[in-house]
Every structure is written in C-alpha cells, then in structure tokens.
Amino acid sequence: MGTATSSTASTRATQTRTGCRPVPAGPAWCPLVAVVASSSVHRASKRIVRVHGPRRFLGELGLLEGQPAFAGAVLAEDGEVLAVPVAALRRLVLGDPALGEQILRAYLIRRSLLIGGGSGFRIVGSCYSPDTRRLLQFAARNRLPHRLVDLEKDTQAEALLRRFGVGTSDTPVVVLRGTDVLRNPSNAELARRMGLRRADAQRGVLDLLVVGAGPAGLAAVVYGASDGLSVSSVDALAAGGQAATTSLIENYLGFPSGISGAELAERSLIQADKFGVRVAVPACARTLRRRDGDYVVGFDDGVEITARAVVIATGVHYRRLEVPGIAEFEGTSVHYAATLHEARTCGASPVGVVGGGNSAGQAAVFLAQGSPRVYLLVRGGDLTQNMSRYLVDQVERHPRVTVLPYNEVCGVVGGATLEALVVANNRTGERRELDVRALFVFIGAAPYTAWLSGLVALDEDGFVLTGADADDSRSDDGWQHVSRRPLVLETSRPGVFAVGDVRRGSVKRVASAVGEGAMAVRLVYEHLSQENMSARTRPLG
C-alpha cells in the first residue's frame, strides 16, 4: 500500500480535474497513474506530485471529510483502475482495523505533504490586510491546503487580479479552481465551499450540546454519541483546539512515537463522524440562556440550539505579546501557533520562540527541523517549572536550539517583515538584538467565556468554576428541583458542565482533557436521569 502524496480524486477516479483524459473505471489494477497538483491560479503550473504503480491506492483526507479535490489523477499509460464509491471507502476505513488504518494513515500523511507543498486554493491579498490574515488563519487552523499570493511581494499578483476582473480594493480573494473566485469571503462562506459543516438550525431539543472542539470537547462528542445521546458539536474556528497547533505530542498514552495535534484532531473528527456527529465550523457561540428547563445557545449567525445539557469546552487562547510595534508583524512574522503552515513561511531563517511551557518547547523542537537557529526566550530560569522533563531534555540537547533564560522581548526591528528582536535580561537589564525573521509566542492563556452571558460562575481570571468551587457560587435559580450539589465537572448551573482548559483547576494536558470529556458524558447521564425522575414526580401546575 502506498503512503506517498496523492489526491482527493482517488475514488472519483472516473473524473480528472487536470484537463487530461479521464481515468476509466474497471476491475483491473491500474498501471502508472500520475497525481497532479495544480496551483489553482496558473493553469499551466501543474506539477506531478507522485506516480503510483500497480496495487497502489489513491486519495487523501478530503475523501473522508467531504472536501473538494486539491489534486487530480491522470493515467500515464493505458490501463484501468478500480473506482471505489466514497461510502464504501468510509465503511472500509472505519470498519477494517488493519486495512482501514493503512489507508487513513496514508491519507493523513498526504494531507500534510499537500499542505507543506503549498497545494490547494490561493488566497490573493496583502499580508497586511486583516481579512487576508483572517482567511489565512482559518485555512491553517482547519488544515486546508492553500497558499498566499501576496500583493506586497508577488510580482504576478496584480496581473492575476486583472485576469479575474478583480480590483485591489476587492481583495483578499480566494481562487478555488479555474475562474471560481470568492471575493473577500467570510469564514462561513469559505467553510461551506470547502465542505466544512455549519451549525444546523433548531431540530428539536438535543440531549447534549458540546461547545468547543478541542480534545476535551471531541472526547465528549465521541463518548456521548457512541452511548446513544443525541449530540451536536460546534467550534468557532476549527476542531482540535490549541492541541491542533502542536507539532508533536510525545506523552499521550498509546502513541510511543508521538502524534501531532493535527493528526489527533483529524482522527477524532473521523471518529465522531463514525457515530453520526460532524463538528460545525465556524459557529461562534454568543449567548447562553435558560428556557423551560433547557439551555439555549445562540450563535453569531442567528442560529439557536436547545439542549437538555451543555458541555463548555471552549478552551483558551494565547495572550498577545505586548511589545511596541509588534502588532504590524502579526500574521506575517509573528505567530501564535507553530504548524506546517507557519513553518513554511519561515523557510531556512533563524526564529525566536517565547514561552516556558510545553507548547513553547514543542514549537522550538519542531521549528529547529528547518531553521538553522531557534532562540527559546524564557522569562524565568528553570524550564522544568512548566515544561515536561522529556521535552526539557530534547530542548537542551538540540544543537540548533539556544535557551535564553531570564530574557524577554522588549522591541522589534524591521520594515516589511521582522528582521530582529530586541531582548532584555530581566536580571541584569542588559539589552541586545537577536537576528531572527519570525517570532512564535506561547505565553499565558485567557479563557473563551464571554459568551456565557453571566449565567455560570467564573473566577477572577474568567475560568469556569466547577464542582466544589461552583457550589459556593450557585444561585437558587435552576436548583429548585435538584436535590444534590454540583457534580465534579458541573458548573453553578445544573446540567451545564465545563471541561478542559476553560475550567479552573484543569491540568492543561491533552490526556487530562480527553479524560474530562469522557467523564463529563457520564455526569451528563446522571443529570439527565435525575431530571427525568424529577419530571415524573414534580406536581403539575
């Protein structure tokens, strides 16, 4: 079985998207098939990604997730291929532990290679435009193959716009295929065209609504749906949460060689889909309110979803680095994630990483694969205080990683792009410049809890109180017919639970988040059971 790059057109092999003759379906094994990736901007700029021979299979992750093809397949010599319907392919991947795992693993690798090679659609716009940055972030976080055609740097960018009849004032534009152009689309419009799912309009009262699709939220979805609950899942930006921006998780049980956050997210999405739940993206929760004993979550597009129980799994976001002049480099030279997308923009340039936790350490080791020098700036002096021991060892042993303890960024130098950092030793006051071309920031975190509308109790930093912490903050409203105290992951409102990083006291580890998501489902069952019993014994009128 092949594990090299291929295309999303494998089981749709009777059609080619390259303008060459179609691949005929048939019962025989194919001879040589060339997998061709197009830039989606220049028709002539097609390149052969991989040539597959007999007894190989084509395709990539988009086949399983309902996304459009990012590459095509062309017969390099006469022959036939076996075209497998997508539904049958999905049953095979989800139902055959051996062959299904081989196919899924190949598809995951192929998606990574397509991303790293800059295949897929094009975002044409200025790197300084907030909307361009928004689209780039959305595509990167949803692991969609794409490339930026920068109006500031690409000499052919304006000619391309003229070809499509688009003025610079209409940018950014997304060029999907041929002359299919989206003019400054919203995230929701791009998501729809890429096969991502939006939140459904109200379809009755659900047993459980999971808001947020990081590891904790995805675990709640998988366990809840597999146990028979009616479940819906939404996320404001992308599935995977902060974990999806992590290049390699090495201390997650069952993966001795490690697993990337992106792969963990993709596998979890496919597993959730197996049990009938597709995560709706983007769906930004705006309000939470109580109605007739249930909970109603309102979203930014006006959709409302009602559920008997809610799991809050909205996680946290890294805090911005407060340094004069740094904002103009955000999205181009300053990043708050370290994935293949961001690494591709750095090339073989020295970079800086700010932070002393696991995310910073993982980013430093990952970026050192392509960068000649990675400077890890840590405000304190002891990496082991916030970083796992195994990761500290990797950082300290890596020949291209330089740890700078007691150092903080106090200034930036550059014109169109970042050229250097001004750093200061917070013990001696000494300042110096570091020659770097990109900066990756992983400092502190703020929870996504503003949408809770004051309905559940938070601590002074905005994290959700649960269990015994929530008990002191609960009001009588909502608890009149509940003869118990808040359960361990329950908030100050009965039937509303919080899991993962958004919860005060969480461990901030992927394994812990997954465990909390699974545990929350058990507690939801307990809550629903008590609600049913209470409803039967509650006097009418």
C-alpha positions in Angstrom: 0.0 0.0 0.0 1.3 3.4 -0.8 1.7 6.1 1.7 3.1 8.9 -0.6 1.3 12.0 -1.6 -1.8 11.6 -3.7 -5.0 13.4 -4.5 -8.6 13.6 -3.3 -9.7 12.2 -6.6 -8.9 8.6 -6.0 -12.3 7.1 -5.5 -13.7 9.6 -8.0 -11.1 8.2 -10.5 -13.6 8.3 -13.4 -13.1 12.0 -13.5 -10.0 14.1 -13.7 -9.6 17.7 -12.8 -6.4 18.3 -14.8 -7.8 18.7 -18.3 -6.3 15.4 -19.4 -8.2 12.3 -20.4 -10.3 10.7 -17.7 -9.2 7.7 -15.7 -11.6 4.9 -16.7 -13.2 2.7 -14.0 -12.7 -1.0 -14.2 -11.9 -4.2 -12.2 -8.2 -4.3 -13.1 -5.3 -2.8 -11.1 -4.1 0.5 -12.6 -0.7 0.8 -14.4 1.1 4.1 -13.9 -1.1 7.0 -12.5 0.4 10.4 -12.2 -1.0 12.5 -9.3 -1.0 16.1 -10.4 -1.4 19.2 -8.2 -2.5 22.5 -9.7 -1.8 25.9 -8.3 -5.5 26.9 -9.0 -4.2 30.2 -10.3 -2.0 29.3 -13.3 -3.5 26.6 -15.5 0.0 25.7 -16.8 1.6 25.5 -13.4 0.7 21.9 -12.7 3.2 19.6 -11.2 3.5 15.8 -10.7 3.2 15.1 -7.0 3.7 11.3 -7.2 3.5 8.5 -9.7 1.7 5.3 -8.4 2.0 1.9 -10.0 0.1 -1.3 -9.8 -1.5 -2.3 -6.5 -1.5 1.2 -5.1 -4.4 3.3 -3.9 -5.0 7.0 -4.5 -6.8 9.6 -2.5 -6.3 11.8 0.5 -8.1 13.0 3.6 -10.7 15.1 1.8 -12.4 12.0 0.5 -13.4 11.0 4.1 -14.3 14.5 5.1 -16.4 15.6 2.1 -14.0 18.2 0.9 -13.2 19.1 -2.8 -10.2 17.6 -4.5 -6.9 19.5 -4.1 -5.2 17.5 -6.9 -6.1 15.2 -9.8 -5.1 11.8 -11.2 -4.1 11.1 -14.8 -3.2 7.8 -16.4 0.4 7.8 -17.5 -0.2 4.7 -19.7 -3.1 2.7 -20.9 -4.9 0.7 -18.2 -7.8 0.6 -15.8 -8.4 1.4 -12.2 -11.0 0.2 -9.7 -13.2 3.1 -8.6 -14.5 2.6 -5.1 -17.5 4.7 -4.0 -16.8 7.1 -1.2 -19.4 5.5 1.0 -17.8 2.1 0.6 -14.3 3.7 1.3 -15.6 5.2 4.5 -17.0 1.9 5.7 -13.7 0.2 5.0 -11.6 2.9 6.8 -14.0 2.9 9.8 -14.6 -0.9 9.9 -11.4 -2.7 9.0 -8.8 -2.2 11.7 -5.8 -3.3 9.5 -6.5 -2.1 6.0 -8.6 0.9 7.2 -5.7 2.1 9.4 -3.2 1.9 6.5 -5.5 3.9 4.3 -6.2 6.5 7.0 -2.5 6.9 7.8 -1.6 7.4 4.1 -4.4 10.0 3.8 -3.2 11.9 6.8 0.4 11.9 5.5 -0.7 13.0 2.1 -2.7 15.9 3.6 0.4 17.0 5.4 2.5 16.9 2.3 -0.1 18.8 0.3 0.0 21.5 3.0 3.8 21.6 3.1 4.0 21.8 -0.7 1.6 24.7 -0.9 -1.1 22.9 -3.0 -4.7 23.8 -2.9 -6.6 27.1 -3.3 -4.9 30.5 -3.4 -5.6 33.5 -1.1 -4.7 36.6 -3.1 -4.3 39.7 -0.9 -1.9 41.9 1.1 -0.2 40.2 4.0 -1.0 43.4 6.0 -4.8 43.1 5.4 -6.7 41.9 8.5 -9.1 40.0 6.2 -6.2 38.3 4.5 -4.8 37.3 7.9 -8.3 36.1 8.9 -8.6 33.8 5.9 -5.0 32.5 6.3 -5.7 31.7 10.0 -8.9 29.9 9.2 -7.4 27.8 6.4 -4.4 27.0 8.5 -6.3 26.0 11.6 -8.7 23.8 9.6 -5.7 22.2 7.9 -6.8 23.1 4.4 -4.1 23.1 1.7 -3.6 26.7 0.5 -1.0 29.3 -0.4 -0.8 33.1 -0.1 -0.3 35.2 -3.3 1.0 38.3 -1.6 0.2 41.6 -3.2 3.2 43.2 -1.4 5.7 40.7 -2.7 4.4 38.6 -5.7 5.0 40.5 -9.0 2.3 38.5 -10.7 -0.4 39.2 -8.1 -1.9 42.3 -9.8 -1.9 40.6 -13.2 -3.8 37.7 -11.7 -6.4 40.1 -10.3 -6.8 41.7 -13.7 -7.3 38.3 -15.2 -10.2 37.6 -12.8 -11.6 41.2 -13.1 -10.9 42.0 -9.5 -9.6 45.3 -8.2 -7.1 45.6 -5.4 -9.9 47.2 -3.3 -11.9 43.9 -3.5 -9.1 41.8 -2.1 -8.5 39.4 -0.5 -9.9 36.9 -2.9 -9.9 33.1 -2.8 -9.2 31.4 -6.1 -10.6 27.9 -5.8 -10.3 26.4 -9.3 -10.2 27.8 -12.8 -12.2 31.1 -12.7 -14.0 30.2 -9.5 -13.2 33.2 -7.3 -14.6 34.3 -3.9 -14.3 38.0 -3.1 -13.3 38.6 0.5 -15.4 35.7 1.7 -16.5 35.2 5.3 -15.1 32.3 7.1 -18.5 30.7 6.9 -18.6 31.0 3.1 -15.1 29.6 2.7 -16.0 26.7 5.1 -19.1 25.9 3.0 -17.2 25.8 -0.2 -14.5 23.6 1.4 -17.1 21.1 2.7 -16.9 22.1 6.3 -20.3 22.0 8.1 -22.2 24.9 9.6 -24.4 24.7 12.7 -27.8 23.3 12.0 -31.0 25.3 12.6 -33.0 24.1 15.5 -34.0 20.5 15.1 -35.7 19.8 18.4 -34.2 19.6 21.9 -30.9 17.7 22.0 -29.6 15.6 24.9 -26.2 17.3 24.7 -24.6 20.3 23.0 -20.8 20.5 23.1 -19.5 24.0 22.6 -15.8 23.8 21.6 -14.0 21.0 19.7 -10.6 20.7 21.4 -9.5 17.3 22.8 -12.0 17.6 25.7 -14.9 18.6 23.5 -14.2 16.0 20.9 -13.9 13.3 23.6 -17.3 14.4 25.0 -18.8 14.1 21.4 -17.4 10.7 20.7 -18.4 9.2 24.1 -21.8 10.9 24.1 -22.7 9.9 20.6 -21.4 6.3 20.9 -23.5 5.9 24.1 -26.7 6.9 22.3 -27.2 10.5 23.2 -28.4 13.0 20.6 -25.3 15.2 20.3 -24.3 18.3 18.4 -20.9 19.9 18.3 -19.7 23.3 17.3 -16.5 25.3 17.3 -15.8 29.0 16.5 -12.8 28.4 14.4 -11.6 24.8 13.9 -11.6 21.4 15.5 -8.6 20.4 17.6 -8.2 23.5 19.9 -4.8 24.6 21.0 -3.6 21.0 20.7 -4.0 21.1 17.0 -1.3 23.7 16.8 1.2 21.4 18.5 3.7 19.7 16.1 4.2 16.6 18.2 2.7 15.3 21.4 5.0 12.6 22.8 3.5 11.9 26.2 0.0 10.9 25.1 -0.8 7.4 26.1 -0.7 4.8 23.3 1.4 6.8 20.9 5.0 5.9 21.9 6.5 7.7 18.8 4.2 10.7 19.4 1.3 12.1 17.4 0.9 15.6 16.0 -2.0 17.7 17.3 -3.3 18.0 13.8 -3.4 14.2 13.3 -5.1 13.7 16.6 -7.8 16.3 15.6 -8.4 14.7 12.2 -8.7 11.2 13.7 -11.1 12.4 16.3 -13.2 14.2 13.7 -13.5 11.0 11.7 -14.3 9.0 14.8 -17.1 11.5 15.8 -18.5 11.2 12.2 -18.5 7.5 12.6 -21.0 7.9 15.4 -23.1 10.4 13.4 -21.8 13.8 14.6 -20.0 16.3 12.4 -18.4 19.3 14.1 -20.0 22.5 12.8 -17.3 25.1 11.9 -17.3 28.1 12.1 -20.0 28.5 14.7 -19.2 31.2 17.3 -21.4 31.0 20.4 -22.6 34.4 21.6 -25.2 33.7 24.3 -26.3 31.1 26.8 -29.7 31.3 28.4 -32.2 29.1 30.3 -35.6 28.3 28.8 -38.3 25.9 30.1 -35.7 23.9 32.0 -33.4 23.5 28.9 -30.4 25.6 27.7 -30.4 27.7 24.5 -27.1 28.7 22.9 -27.2 31.5 20.4 -24.7 31.8 17.6 -23.3 34.7 15.6 -25.4 33.8 12.5 -28.7 33.8 14.4 -28.9 30.1 14.8 -30.1 28.8 18.2 -29.6 25.3 19.5 -31.5 23.9 22.5 -30.2 21.1 24.6 -31.0 19.5 28.0 -27.3 19.6 28.9 -24.3 21.6 27.7 -20.6 20.9 27.9 -18.5 24.0 27.8 -15.2 23.1 26.1 -14.2 26.5 24.5 -10.7 26.3 25.8 -8.3 29.3 25.9 -6.3 31.4 23.5 -2.7 32.5 23.9 -2.2 36.1 25.1 -0.8 38.6 22.7 2.7 39.8 23.4 2.5 43.4 24.5 5.5 45.0 22.7 5.5 48.3 20.8 5.3 47.8 17.1 4.7 44.0 17.2 1.1 44.2 16.0 2.1 45.1 12.4 4.0 41.8 12.1 1.3 39.6 13.5 0.1 37.1 10.9 3.2 37.6 8.7 6.3 37.3 11.0 4.7 36.9 14.5 2.7 33.8 15.1 0.7 32.2 17.9 0.8 28.7 16.5 3.6 26.5 15.1 2.2 24.2 12.4 3.3 23.3 8.9 1.7 26.5 7.6 3.7 28.8 9.8 6.9 26.9 9.4 6.6 27.1 5.6 6.6 30.9 5.8 9.9 30.9 7.8 12.0 29.0 5.3 15.5 28.4 6.5 15.7 31.5 8.7 16.5 31.9 12.4 13.4 32.3 14.6 12.5 33.1 18.1 10.1 31.3 20.5 8.7 33.0 23.6 7.4 30.9 26.4 8.4 28.3 29.0 5.6 25.7 28.8 5.2 22.6 26.7 3.7 24.4 23.7 6.8 26.6 23.5 9.2 23.6 23.9 7.4 21.6 21.2 7.4 24.6 18.9 11.2 25.1 19.4 12.0 21.4 18.6 9.7 21.4 15.6 10.9 24.6 14.1 14.6 23.5 14.6 13.9 20.9 11.9 14.1 23.6 9.2 15.6 26.6 11.0 19.4 27.0 11.5 18.8 28.6 14.9 15.9 28.7 17.3 16.1 31.0 20.3 13.8 30.0 23.2 13.2 33.0 25.4 12.1 32.2 28.9 11.1 34.8 31.4 12.2 32.5 34.3 15.3 30.4 34.8 14.0 26.9 35.2 12.5 25.1 32.3 11.3 22.2 34.4 8.9 24.5 36.3 6.3 24.5 33.5 7.7 22.1 30.9 7.7 18.3 30.9 11.0 16.6 31.7 11.2 14.7 28.4 10.7 18.0 26.5 13.3 19.8 28.5 15.8 17.1 27.6 15.0 17.5 23.9 15.3 21.3 24.0 18.6 21.3 25.9 20.1 18.6 23.7 19.1 20.0 20.4 22.1 21.6 18.6 20.1 24.3 16.9 18.0 25.4 19.9 19.5 28.1 22.2 17.7 28.6 25.5 17.9 32.2 26.8 16.7 32.2 30.5 15.6 35.4 32.1 15.1 37.1 28.7 12.0 39.0 27.5 11.2 40.7 24.2 11.1 44.4 24.5 11.2 45.6 20.9 11.1 44.6 17.3 13.1 45.7 14.3 12.0 45.5 10.7 10.3 47.0 7.7 8.0 44.8 5.6 9.0 41.8 7.7 10.6 41.2 11.0 14.4 41.5 10.9 15.4 41.3 14.6 14.2 41.2 18.2 15.3 43.5 21.0 15.6 41.3 24.1 16.4 42.3 27.7 17.7 40.2 30.5 15.3 40.8 33.4 18.0 40.3 36.0 20.9 42.3 34.6 19.0 44.8 32.4 21.3 44.0 29.5 19.8 44.5 26.1 20.8 43.1 22.7 19.4 42.3 19.3 18.7 38.8 18.0 18.8 38.2 14.3 15.5 36.4 13.7 13.0 36.5 10.9 10.0 35.2 12.7 8.6 35.0 16.3 6.4 32.4 17.8 4.6 33.4 21.0 3.2 31.0 23.7 2.6 33.0 26.8 -0.2 32.7 29.3 -3.8 32.0 28.2 -7.2 33.6 28.5 -10.4 31.5 28.5 -13.2 31.9 26.0 -16.0 32.6 28.4 -17.6 35.9 27.5 -20.4 34.2 25.6 -21.7 32.6 28.8 -23.7 35.8 29.5 -23.1 35.7 33.2 -25.2 32.6 33.6 -22.4 30.4 35.2 -19.9 31.5 37.8 -16.4 32.3 36.8 -13.2 33.0 38.8 -11.4 36.4 38.8 -9.5 35.3 35.6 -12.6 34.3 33.7 -12.2 30.5 34.1 -15.3 28.4 34.8 -15.9 27.2 38.4 -16.9 23.6 38.7 -17.7 21.0 41.4 -17.0 22.2 44.9 -15.8 25.6 43.6 -19.1 26.2 41.9 -21.1 25.1 44.9 -20.4 28.3 46.8 -21.5 30.4 43.8 -24.7 28.6 42.7 -27.9 30.5 43.0 -31.3 29.1 43.8 -32.4 29.7 40.2 -32.3 26.4 38.5 -31.7 24.2 41.5 -35.2 24.2 43.0 -35.9 20.7 41.8 -32.3 19.4 42.1 -31.6 17.5 45.3 -27.8 17.5 45.0 -24.8 19.7 44.9 -22.9 20.4 41.6 -21.2 17.3 40.3 -17.4 17.3 39.9 -17.4 18.9 36.4 -20.7 20.7 36.8 -20.9 24.5 36.9 -23.1 26.7 39.1 -26.0 25.8 36.8 -27.3 22.2 36.8 -26.8 20.4 33.5 -24.0 22.8 32.4 -20.6 21.2 32.6 -17.1 22.5 31.8 -14.1 20.5 30.6 -10.5 21.1 29.5 -8.5 24.3 29.7 -11.6 26.6 30.1 -12.2 25.1 33.6 -10.4 26.4 36.7 -8.0 23.8 38.0 -7.6 21.9 34.8 -4.3 20.1 34.4 -3.5 21.6 30.9 -2.6 18.3 29.3 -4.2 16.6 26.3 -4.7 13.3 28.1 -6.4 15.0 31.1 -8.7 17.0 28.7 -9.7 13.8 26.9 -10.4 12.2 30.3 -12.6 15.1 31.4 -14.6 15.0 28.2 -15.3 11.3 28.7 -16.1 11.8 32.4 -18.5 14.7 31.6 -20.6 12.3 29.5 -21.1 10.0 32.5 -22.1 13.0 34.6 -24.5 14.2 31.9 -26.2 10.8 32.0 -26.5 11.2 35.8 -28.0 14.7 35.4 -30.5 13.6 32.7 -31.5 10.6 34.7 -32.3 12.8 37.7 -34.1 15.3 35.5 -36.3 12.5 34.2 -37.1 11.3 37.7 -37.8 14.8 38.9 -40.1 15.5 36.0 -42.1 12.4 36.8 -42.5 13.3 40.5 -42.9 17.1 40.1 -46.5 18.2 40.8 -48.5 19.6 37.9 -49.5 23.3 37.9 
